[in-house]
Amino acid sequence: MNKFVGLDVLRFALAVYLMVFHSIHQYPQYVTLPLIELANLGGFATSSFFILSGFILAHVYFGRTTELRGGTREFFVKRLSNLYPVHLIALVLVLLVSVTGTRGFQQFAIMSLDDAEHFVTLSPAETAVHYVLNLLLLQVWYPLYGSVNPPSWSLATLFFFYLAFPFFAPRLLKARNKYRLLVVLWVLYLIPPVAATLMHWYGPAAVGFVTRNPVLRLPEFLAGIVAYGLFREGQLNALYESRAKVVAALLFFAGSFAIAAWLESHGPLNTRYVVHNGALMPAEVVLVIVFAGLAVPARFAALSTRLGNSALSIFAIHVPIFLVLMKVLKLLSIGKSPLWCAAHFSECVAASKEVIPSMATYPLYLIGTVIAAVYFQERLVAPLRDWIRSRFLTTRPRAPAAGARSL
C-alpha cells in the first residue's frame, strides 16, 4: 500500500499557509511586505485540503477494493474520534482566551467577501443557539455568522463529508470515465458562485452560504475521491514517469495560483466568489496528484508524517495561540510590570489597544505553533482518539496507512 508521504508534506504546508493567512494580516505592517498578495488565498488551503482528504480516505478505506473496509460504523467511529477531540479542545482554548479579551461572548463575526471583521452582538438566546451549533460542529448550516473558533468551519464541513463518504465513494470509484466526471464536478461546483455573482448576492448570509455551505463544497471532496480512482487505475502513471510533465503541472498550478492571488487582492468584487469557490479547483486537483507521487527521502519520511499528522491540530489551535501571543506582546510593550497590570487590569487592556505589534517575533509564532501542534496531536489528541476507539469498536482498530493517520 502506498504511504503517500508527499501528501503529508502537502497537508502540513496547507496548514502552515492557513496559519499565515489568519495571522499575518493582523499586523499593520503586512501591507509593506513584498508579494503579500500570495498570502491572501485562504480559500485555496481549505479547498486543497478537502480534495486531499477525499483522495486519502478513498485510499485508506477502499484501496484496490470496491467495499468500505471495516464497515460504516468503524469508519464513522474512526473519523469522528480523530476530528471531534481536536475541535472540542480548540473550542475550549478559544473560550479561555476570550475571557481575557475585549470582545464579549455574545459577539459574532458577520460574513463578508473582503474578509474584513464585522461583529454583531446577539441576544442571550441567539448566543446560546450558536454555541450549541459550534459545539456540535453544525455552525456552517447557519450561514450568517462565523464560527467561535474561525478555522473550525472547515472541521464542520469535513464532518459532513464523512457522513457522505460511504455513499459516494464506492460509486465514484466504479465510474468509468473519471476525467469527464472531474469536469462535471467542477461545473457543478462553479454553478453556485457564478449564480450568486450574476444575481449580485453579496449580503452576509449569501456570502456565508456560498463560501462555506458543506453541500456546495462537496464537489471538492468528491473530486479527491475521483482523483484517487485515477491513481489506483494507473491512469496517472504517465505523469509520474515524466519529470517534464510534473514540472508543467506545477507551473500550471503556480500560474493559476498567482492569477487568483492577484484577483483576490486587486480584482473587482464580482470575481471574489469564483476565485474562492471553483476557479482554482483544477489546479488544486493537479497539486494533490503531483504530491501523491512525490518521493520523499527516507530520512525525512518519519518527520514528514509527524508534521502531516499535526495538520488538523494546526488548523484548530493556531488562532488561540496567536491571540495569546498578541495579548502578551501588547502588554509587554506598554512599559508596565505584570504586577501593576494585575492590579490595574482594565487600564492595561485599554493601553494595550493602542500598541502596534511588531513582526519581529512572527517567525517564533509560526515555529512555536507547529511544535505545539505536533505535541498537542501526539500527547493529547491521539491518546484521546485511541481511547474513544477502544470504547466504541469491538475489535482493535487496524493501523491506518502511514501518511493518513490524522485525516
C-alpha positions as CSV (number, residue, x, y, z in Angstrom):
1,M,0.0,0.0,0.0
2,N,1.3,3.4,-0.9
3,K,2.4,5.6,2.0
4,F,1.8,8.9,0.2
5,V,4.4,10.8,2.4
6,G,4.3,13.5,-0.2
7,L,0.7,14.2,0.8
8,D,1.9,14.5,4.4
9,V,4.2,17.3,3.2
10,L,1.3,18.9,1.3
11,R,-1.2,18.9,4.1
12,F,1.4,20.3,6.6
13,A,2.2,23.1,4.1
14,L,-1.5,23.8,3.6
15,A,-2.0,24.1,7.4
16,V,1.0,26.5,7.7
17,Y,-0.3,28.6,4.8
18,L,-3.7,28.9,6.5
19,M,-2.0,29.8,9.7
20,V,-0.2,32.6,7.9
21,F,-3.4,33.7,6.2
22,H,-5.2,34.1,9.5
23,S,-2.4,35.8,11.4
24,I,-0.2,38.0,9.2
25,H,-3.0,40.4,8.3
26,Q,-3.3,41.3,12.0
27,Y,0.0,43.3,11.7
28,P,-0.5,46.7,10.1
29,Q,3.0,46.4,8.6
30,Y,1.8,43.5,6.4
31,V,0.9,45.9,3.6
32,T,4.6,46.8,3.0
33,L,5.7,43.1,2.6
34,P,6.7,42.1,-0.9
35,L,4.3,39.7,-2.7
36,I,1.9,39.8,0.2
37,E,-0.9,39.1,-2.2
38,L,0.3,35.5,-2.3
39,A,-0.8,35.2,1.4
40,N,-4.4,36.2,0.6
41,L,-5.9,32.9,-0.7
42,G,-7.1,31.3,2.5
43,G,-9.8,29.5,0.4
44,F,-7.1,27.7,-1.5
45,A,-5.7,26.0,1.6
46,T,-9.1,24.7,2.7
47,S,-10.2,23.7,-0.8
48,S,-6.9,21.8,-1.4
49,F,-7.3,20.1,2.0
50,F,-10.8,19.0,1.1
51,I,-9.6,17.4,-2.1
52,L,-6.7,15.8,-0.4
53,S,-9.0,14.4,2.3
54,G,-11.2,12.7,-0.3
55,F,-8.1,11.2,-2.0
56,I,-6.6,9.8,1.2
57,L,-9.8,8.5,2.6
58,A,-10.5,6.7,-0.6
59,H,-7.1,5.1,-0.4
60,V,-7.3,4.1,3.2
61,Y,-10.9,2.7,3.2
62,F,-11.0,1.3,-0.3
63,G,-7.6,0.8,-1.8
64,R,-8.0,-1.6,-4.6
65,T,-11.3,-2.9,-3.4
66,T,-14.9,-1.8,-4.0
67,E,-16.1,-2.3,-0.4
68,L,-15.7,0.0,2.5
69,R,-13.0,-1.5,4.8
70,G,-14.3,-2.2,8.3
71,G,-17.8,-1.2,7.5
72,T,-19.7,2.1,8.0
73,R,-19.7,2.0,11.8
74,E,-16.0,1.6,12.1
75,F,-15.5,4.3,9.5
76,F,-17.6,6.8,11.5
77,V,-16.0,6.0,14.8
78,K,-12.5,6.4,13.5
79,R,-13.2,9.6,11.6
80,L,-15.1,11.3,14.4
81,S,-12.7,10.2,17.1
82,N,-10.0,11.9,15.2
83,L,-11.9,15.1,14.3
84,Y,-14.1,15.9,17.3
85,P,-11.5,15.9,20.1
86,V,-9.4,18.4,18.1
87,H,-12.4,20.6,17.6
88,L,-13.7,20.4,21.2
89,I,-10.3,21.2,22.8
90,A,-9.6,24.0,20.4
91,L,-13.1,25.5,21.2
92,V,-12.3,25.4,24.9
93,L,-9.0,27.1,24.3
94,V,-10.6,29.9,22.3
95,L,-13.2,30.5,25.0
96,L,-10.5,30.6,27.7
97,V,-8.5,33.1,25.7
98,S,-11.7,35.2,25.1
99,V,-12.1,35.6,28.9
100,T,-9.2,38.0,28.9
101,G,-10.2,39.7,25.6
102,T,-12.3,42.7,24.9
103,R,-14.8,41.0,22.6
104,G,-17.7,39.6,24.5
105,F,-19.0,36.1,24.3
106,Q,-22.2,37.4,22.6
107,Q,-20.3,39.0,19.7
108,F,-20.2,37.0,16.4
109,A,-18.4,37.8,13.2
110,I,-20.5,38.6,10.1
111,M,-19.5,37.0,6.8
112,S,-18.0,39.4,4.1
113,L,-16.3,38.9,0.8
114,D,-13.4,41.1,1.7
115,D,-12.7,39.1,5.0
116,A,-12.9,42.3,7.0
117,E,-14.1,41.6,10.6
118,H,-17.5,43.0,11.4
119,F,-19.1,41.9,14.7
120,V,-22.7,42.0,16.0
121,T,-24.0,41.4,19.5
122,L,-26.6,38.7,19.8
123,S,-29.3,38.2,22.4
124,P,-28.6,35.6,25.1
125,A,-31.0,33.1,23.4
126,E,-29.3,33.5,20.0
127,T,-25.9,33.3,21.6
128,A,-26.8,30.0,23.3
129,V,-28.1,28.6,20.0
130,H,-24.9,29.4,18.2
131,Y,-22.7,28.0,20.9
132,V,-24.6,24.7,20.7
133,L,-24.2,24.7,16.9
134,N,-20.5,25.3,17.3
135,L,-20.2,22.6,19.9
136,L,-21.9,20.0,17.6
137,L,-20.0,21.1,14.5
138,L,-23.2,22.3,12.9
139,Q,-22.3,26.1,12.7
140,V,-21.8,26.1,9.0
141,W,-25.5,25.3,8.4
142,Y,-26.4,28.8,9.7
143,P,-24.6,30.9,7.2
144,L,-24.9,34.4,8.7
145,Y,-22.3,34.2,11.5
146,G,-18.7,32.9,11.7
147,S,-17.5,30.1,13.9
148,V,-16.4,30.8,17.5
149,N,-13.1,29.4,16.5
150,P,-12.8,30.7,12.9
151,P,-11.0,27.8,11.3
152,S,-13.4,25.3,12.8
153,W,-15.9,25.8,10.0
154,S,-13.6,23.6,7.8
155,L,-13.8,20.9,10.5
156,A,-17.6,21.1,10.4
157,T,-17.5,20.8,6.7
158,L,-15.3,17.7,7.0
159,F,-17.8,16.3,9.4
160,F,-20.5,16.4,6.7
161,F,-18.1,15.0,4.1
162,Y,-17.5,12.0,6.4
163,L,-21.3,11.4,6.5
164,A,-21.4,11.5,2.7
165,F,-18.3,9.4,2.1
166,P,-19.7,5.8,2.4
167,F,-22.5,6.7,-0.1
168,F,-20.5,8.5,-2.7
169,A,-17.0,6.8,-2.6
170,P,-17.9,3.4,-4.0
171,R,-20.0,4.8,-6.8
172,L,-17.4,7.3,-7.8
173,L,-14.6,4.7,-7.7
174,K,-16.6,2.5,-10.0
175,A,-17.3,5.2,-12.6
176,R,-15.8,4.6,-16.0
177,N,-14.8,8.0,-17.4
178,K,-13.3,9.7,-14.4
179,Y,-11.7,12.6,-16.3
180,R,-15.2,13.5,-17.6
181,L,-16.5,13.1,-14.0
182,L,-13.9,15.6,-12.7
183,V,-15.1,18.1,-15.3
184,V,-18.8,17.5,-14.3
185,L,-17.9,18.0,-10.6
186,W,-16.0,21.2,-11.5
187,V,-19.0,22.6,-13.4
188,L,-21.4,21.7,-10.5
189,Y,-19.0,23.5,-8.1
190,L,-19.0,26.6,-10.2
191,I,-22.7,27.0,-10.6
192,P,-23.5,28.5,-7.1
193,P,-20.7,31.2,-7.1
194,V,-21.5,32.1,-10.7
195,A,-25.2,32.3,-10.0
196,A,-24.6,34.4,-6.8
197,T,-22.4,36.8,-8.8
198,L,-24.9,37.2,-11.6
199,M,-27.6,37.9,-9.1
200,H,-25.4,40.2,-7.0
201,W,-26.0,38.2,-3.9
202,Y,-23.3,39.9,-1.7
203,G,-25.1,40.1,1.6
204,P,-23.6,38.4,4.7
205,A,-26.0,35.4,4.6
206,A,-25.3,34.8,0.9
207,V,-21.5,35.0,1.5
208,G,-21.7,32.5,4.3
209,F,-23.9,30.2,2.3
210,V,-21.9,30.3,-1.0
211,T,-18.4,30.0,0.5
212,R,-19.0,27.6,3.5
213,N,-22.1,25.5,2.9
214,P,-20.9,21.9,3.1
215,V,-23.3,20.7,0.2
216,L,-21.9,23.4,-2.1
217,R,-18.3,22.5,-1.1
218,L,-18.9,18.7,-1.6
219,P,-17.6,18.6,-5.2
220,E,-14.1,19.3,-3.9
221,F,-14.1,16.3,-1.6
222,L,-15.7,14.1,-4.3
223,A,-13.0,15.3,-6.8
224,G,-10.4,14.0,-4.4
225,I,-12.1,10.6,-4.4
226,V,-12.2,10.5,-8.2
227,A,-8.5,11.6,-8.4
228,Y,-7.6,8.6,-6.3
229,G,-9.6,6.4,-8.6
230,L,-7.5,7.6,-11.5
231,F,-4.4,6.9,-9.4
232,R,-5.3,3.4,-8.5
233,E,-6.2,2.6,-12.1
234,G,-2.7,3.7,-13.2
235,Q,-4.1,6.5,-15.4
236,L,-1.7,9.0,-13.8
237,N,1.5,6.9,-14.3
238,A,2.5,8.8,-17.4
239,L,2.6,12.0,-15.3
240,Y,4.8,10.5,-12.6
241,E,7.2,8.9,-15.2
242,S,7.9,12.2,-16.9
243,R,9.8,15.0,-15.0
244,A,8.8,17.4,-17.7
245,K,5.1,16.7,-17.2
246,V,5.5,17.1,-13.4
247,V,7.2,20.5,-13.9
248,A,4.5,21.5,-16.4
249,A,1.8,20.5,-13.9
250,L,3.5,22.6,-11.1
251,L,3.8,25.5,-13.5
252,F,0.1,25.3,-14.3
253,F,-0.7,25.4,-10.6
254,A,1.7,28.2,-9.9
255,G,0.3,30.3,-12.7
256,S,-3.3,29.7,-11.6
257,F,-2.4,30.5,-8.0
258,A,-0.7,33.8,-9.0
259,I,-3.6,34.9,-11.1
260,A,-6.1,34.0,-8.4
261,A,-4.0,35.8,-5.7
262,W,-3.9,39.0,-7.9
263,L,-7.7,38.9,-8.5
264,E,-8.4,38.2,-4.8
265,S,-6.2,41.2,-3.8
266,H,-6.9,43.7,-6.6
267,G,-9.7,42.3,-8.7
268,P,-13.3,43.5,-8.8
269,L,-15.8,42.3,-6.3
270,N,-17.6,40.2,-8.9
271,T,-14.6,37.8,-9.2
272,R,-14.4,37.0,-5.5
273,Y,-17.0,34.2,-5.3
274,V,-15.5,32.3,-8.3
275,V,-11.9,32.8,-7.1
276,H,-12.9,31.4,-3.7
277,N,-15.1,28.6,-5.0
278,G,-14.1,26.8,-8.1
279,A,-11.7,28.8,-10.2
280,L,-8.7,27.0,-8.6
281,M,-10.2,23.6,-8.4
282,P,-8.4,22.1,-11.5
283,A,-5.1,23.5,-10.2
284,E,-5.8,22.2,-6.7
285,V,-6.6,18.7,-8.0
286,V,-3.3,18.8,-10.0
287,L,-1.4,19.8,-6.9
288,V,-2.8,16.9,-4.9
289,I,-2.0,14.5,-7.7
290,V,1.6,15.7,-8.1
291,F,2.3,15.4,-4.3
292,A,0.7,12.0,-4.2
293,G,3.6,10.9,-6.4
294,L,6.3,12.9,-4.7
295,A,9.2,10.8,-3.5
296,V,10.4,11.9,0.0
297,P,13.9,10.8,1.1
298,A,13.7,8.0,3.7
299,R,15.5,10.1,6.3
300,F,12.7,12.7,6.2
301,A,9.8,10.4,5.9
302,A,9.1,10.0,9.6
303,L,9.3,13.7,10.3
304,S,7.1,14.4,7.3
305,T,4.4,12.0,8.6
306,R,4.6,13.7,12.1
307,L,4.1,17.1,10.6
308,G,1.4,15.9,8.3
309,N,-0.4,14.3,11.2
310,S,-0.4,17.6,13.0
311,A,-2.3,19.5,10.2
312,L,-5.7,19.3,11.8
313,S,-4.3,20.4,15.1
314,I,-2.6,23.4,13.4
315,F,-5.9,24.3,11.8
316,A,-7.6,24.1,15.2
317,I,-5.2,25.7,17.7
318,H,-3.3,28.4,15.7
319,V,-5.9,31.1,16.4
320,P,-6.0,30.8,20.2
321,I,-2.2,30.6,20.3
322,F,-2.0,33.8,18.1
323,L,-4.5,35.6,20.3
324,V,-2.4,34.8,23.4
325,L,0.8,35.9,21.7
326,M,-0.7,39.2,20.6
327,K,-2.0,40.0,24.1
328,V,1.3,39.2,25.7
329,L,3.3,41.3,23.1
330,K,1.0,44.2,23.6
331,L,1.1,44.0,27.4
332,L,4.9,43.8,27.3
333,S,5.1,46.8,25.0
334,I,3.2,49.3,27.3
335,G,6.1,49.5,29.8
336,K,4.2,48.3,32.8
337,S,5.1,45.4,35.1
338,P,2.9,42.3,35.2
339,L,2.1,43.0,38.9
340,W,0.9,46.5,38.0
341,C,-1.2,45.1,35.2
342,A,-2.7,42.5,37.5
343,A,-3.8,45.3,39.9
344,H,-4.9,47.7,37.1
345,F,-6.2,45.1,34.6
346,S,-8.7,47.4,32.8
347,E,-6.1,50.2,32.4
348,C,-3.6,47.7,31.0
349,V,-6.1,46.4,28.5
350,A,-7.0,49.9,27.4
351,A,-3.4,50.9,27.0
352,S,-2.5,47.7,25.0
353,K,-5.2,48.6,22.4
354,E,-3.1,51.4,21.2
355,V,0.0,49.3,20.7
356,I,1.1,48.4,17.2
357,P,2.5,44.9,17.4
358,S,6.0,44.2,16.0
359,M,6.5,41.5,13.4
360,A,9.9,40.6,14.8
361,T,8.5,37.7,16.8
362,Y,6.3,36.4,14.0
363,P,8.7,33.6,12.9
364,L,8.7,32.4,16.5
365,Y,4.9,32.2,16.5
366,L,4.9,30.1,13.4
367,I,7.6,27.7,14.6
368,G,6.2,27.6,18.1
369,T,2.7,26.8,16.9
370,V,4.0,24.0,14.7
371,I,5.8,22.4,17.7
372,A,2.8,22.9,19.9
373,A,0.5,21.3,17.4
374,V,2.8,18.3,17.0
375,Y,2.8,17.6,20.7
376,F,-0.9,18.5,21.0
377,Q,-1.7,15.9,18.4
378,E,0.6,13.2,19.8
379,R,0.2,13.7,23.5
380,L,-3.4,14.7,23.8
381,V,-5.5,14.1,20.7
382,A,-4.0,10.7,19.7
383,P,-4.4,9.1,23.2
384,L,-8.0,10.5,23.4
385,R,-8.7,9.3,19.9
386,D,-7.4,5.8,20.8
387,W,-9.4,5.7,24.0
388,I,-12.6,6.6,22.1
389,R,-11.9,3.9,19.5
390,S,-11.3,1.3,22.2
391,R,-14.6,2.1,23.8
392,F,-16.7,2.1,20.6
393,L,-15.0,-0.5,18.4
394,T,-15.3,-4.1,19.4
395,T,-12.0,-5.0,17.7
396,R,-8.7,-3.3,18.0
397,P,-8.6,-0.6,15.2
398,R,-6.3,-1.5,12.3
399,A,-3.3,0.8,11.9
400,P,-4.0,3.1,9.0
401,A,-1.7,3.7,6.2
402,A,1.3,6.0,7.0
403,G,0.6,9.5,6.0
404,A,-3.1,9.1,6.6
405,R,-3.3,8.7,10.4
406,S,-4.8,12.1,11.1
407,L,-7.2,12.6,8.3
